[in-house]
Amino acid sequence: MGLPLLASTDDAESLAVALKSLLPKERKPGEAVVFLGHGNPHHPAALSYPAMQFYLTKADPLAFVGVVEGSPSFDDVAKALAERKVRTAWLVPLMAVAGDHARNDMAGDDPESWASQLRERGITPRPVLRGTASSDAVAAIWLRHLDDALKQLDQLDRPNQ
């Protein structure tokens, strides 16, 4: 009913701050975090992920965005991690729930999973199987969008007021 999580630059700035609530307290200085979304290279919303990277970098220089399908790809993120000489990367779903993609494509034992590919490159993966819906700060963005949508519907119902 409301807009998607990343519908504006304000959303991206808010989300960059809100995602910090998903970070494990065990994360040490110098350890990276990779927020992994699903992605879709054939949809205009694919531009949201590189835009999100811009705002994440401002909030945390060792925070990255990657997607299962599209860009930023695993190779894009792996290159950035190597350039920064990262030895440990926390993998956090940029998805409402930590479902199949998080458990298999991100954290699975399959050689194609992000965790396996990072391990192969000498980076210790630390998967976090907790989706964005578990964060009150992220949920607040969705709720704001829902509230905006309801206000717009109310205005349609009362056009001359």
C-alpha positions as CSV (number, residue, x, y, z in Angstrom):
1,M,0.0,0.0,0.0
2,G,2.9,2.4,0.7
3,L,6.1,3.1,-1.1
4,P,9.0,0.7,-1.1
5,L,11.7,0.9,1.5
6,L,14.0,3.0,-0.8
7,A,11.7,5.5,-2.4
8,S,13.7,8.7,-1.9
9,T,17.1,10.0,-0.9
10,D,15.6,10.7,2.5
11,D,14.8,7.0,2.8
12,A,18.3,6.1,1.8
13,E,19.8,8.4,4.4
14,S,17.3,7.1,7.1
15,L,18.0,3.5,6.1
16,A,21.8,3.9,6.3
17,V,21.4,5.0,9.9
18,A,18.7,2.4,10.6
19,L,20.8,-0.5,9.3
20,K,23.2,0.1,12.2
21,S,20.6,-1.5,14.4
22,L,21.2,-4.8,12.6
23,L,24.9,-4.9,13.2
24,P,26.2,-7.3,15.8
25,K,27.8,-5.8,18.9
26,E,30.7,-8.2,18.3
27,R,31.8,-6.4,15.2
28,K,35.3,-5.0,15.8
29,P,37.0,-2.0,14.2
30,G,38.3,-2.9,10.7
31,E,35.6,-5.5,10.1
32,A,33.4,-4.8,7.2
33,V,29.7,-5.4,6.9
34,V,28.0,-6.3,3.6
35,F,24.2,-5.8,3.4
36,L,23.0,-8.3,0.8
37,G,19.8,-7.6,-1.2
38,H,18.0,-9.7,-3.7
39,G,18.4,-7.3,-6.7
40,N,16.9,-7.5,-10.1
41,P,18.9,-6.3,-13.1
42,H,15.7,-5.9,-15.2
43,H,13.8,-3.5,-12.9
44,P,14.3,0.3,-12.5
45,A,14.6,-0.2,-8.7
46,A,18.0,-1.7,-9.3
47,L,19.4,1.8,-9.2
48,S,18.5,1.9,-5.5
49,Y,21.3,-0.4,-4.5
50,P,24.2,1.7,-5.8
51,A,22.5,4.8,-4.4
52,M,22.3,3.1,-1.1
53,Q,26.0,2.4,-1.2
54,F,26.6,6.2,-1.3
55,Y,24.7,6.8,1.9
56,L,26.1,3.8,3.6
57,T,29.6,4.9,2.9
58,K,28.8,8.2,4.6
59,A,27.5,6.4,7.7
60,D,30.1,3.7,7.8
61,P,33.1,3.5,5.4
62,L,33.3,-0.3,5.9
63,A,29.7,-0.9,5.0
64,F,28.8,-2.2,1.6
65,V,25.8,-3.2,-0.4
66,G,25.7,-6.2,-2.7
67,V,22.9,-8.1,-4.4
68,V,22.3,-11.7,-5.4
69,E,21.1,-10.6,-8.9
70,G,22.5,-7.5,-10.6
71,S,24.7,-4.8,-9.3
72,P,26.6,-4.3,-7.0
73,S,27.7,-7.8,-7.7
74,F,29.8,-10.2,-5.6
75,D,32.8,-9.2,-7.6
76,D,32.2,-5.5,-7.0
77,V,32.0,-6.0,-3.3
78,A,34.9,-8.5,-3.1
79,K,37.1,-5.9,-5.0
80,A,36.1,-3.2,-2.5
81,L,36.9,-5.5,0.4
82,A,40.3,-6.4,-1.0
83,E,41.2,-2.8,-1.7
84,R,40.5,-2.1,2.0
85,K,42.4,-5.2,3.1
86,V,39.4,-6.5,5.0
87,R,39.9,-9.8,6.8
88,T,36.4,-10.2,8.3
89,A,33.1,-9.3,6.7
90,W,29.7,-9.5,8.4
91,L,27.0,-10.6,6.0
92,V,23.6,-9.1,6.8
93,P,20.4,-9.5,4.7
94,L,19.1,-6.4,3.1
95,M,15.8,-8.2,3.0
96,A,12.7,-8.1,5.2
97,V,13.3,-11.7,6.4
98,A,16.4,-14.0,6.5
99,G,14.8,-16.6,4.2
100,D,16.1,-18.8,1.4
101,H,18.4,-16.2,-0.2
102,A,20.0,-15.2,3.1
103,R,20.4,-18.8,4.3
104,N,21.6,-20.2,0.9
105,D,22.9,-17.5,-1.4
106,M,24.5,-15.4,1.4
107,A,25.4,-17.8,4.2
108,G,25.2,-21.3,2.7
109,D,27.9,-23.9,2.3
110,D,27.4,-24.1,-1.5
111,P,30.6,-22.9,-3.4
112,E,28.6,-20.1,-5.0
113,S,27.4,-18.6,-1.8
114,W,28.8,-15.2,-0.7
115,A,30.2,-16.8,2.5
116,S,32.0,-19.5,0.5
117,Q,33.4,-17.1,-2.1
118,L,34.7,-14.8,0.6
119,R,36.3,-17.6,2.5
120,E,38.0,-18.7,-0.8
121,R,39.5,-15.1,-1.0
122,G,40.8,-15.3,2.5
123,I,38.0,-13.2,4.1
124,T,36.2,-14.6,7.1
125,P,32.5,-14.4,6.6
126,R,30.3,-13.8,9.7
127,P,26.7,-14.3,8.5
128,V,23.8,-12.6,10.5
129,L,20.5,-14.4,9.8
130,R,18.2,-11.5,10.8
131,G,16.1,-9.6,8.3
132,T,15.4,-5.9,8.2
133,A,11.9,-6.4,9.5
134,S,13.4,-7.3,12.9
135,S,14.7,-3.7,13.2
136,D,12.3,-1.1,14.7
137,A,14.3,1.6,13.0
138,V,13.8,0.0,9.5
139,A,10.2,-0.8,10.3
140,A,9.6,2.9,11.1
141,I,10.5,3.8,7.5
142,W,7.8,1.3,6.2
143,L,5.3,2.6,8.7
144,R,6.0,6.2,7.6
145,H,5.3,5.2,4.0
146,L,2.1,3.5,5.1
147,D,1.0,6.6,7.0
148,D,1.8,8.7,4.0
149,A,-0.3,6.4,1.7
150,L,-3.2,6.5,4.2
151,K,-3.1,10.3,4.3
152,Q,-3.2,10.4,0.4
153,L,-6.2,8.0,0.4
154,D,-7.9,10.2,3.0
155,Q,-7.4,13.3,0.8
156,L,-8.9,11.4,-2.2
157,D,-11.9,10.6,-0.1
158,R,-12.3,14.3,0.9
159,P,-11.3,16.3,-2.2
160,N,-12.8,19.7,-1.3
161,Q,-11.6,20.0,2.3
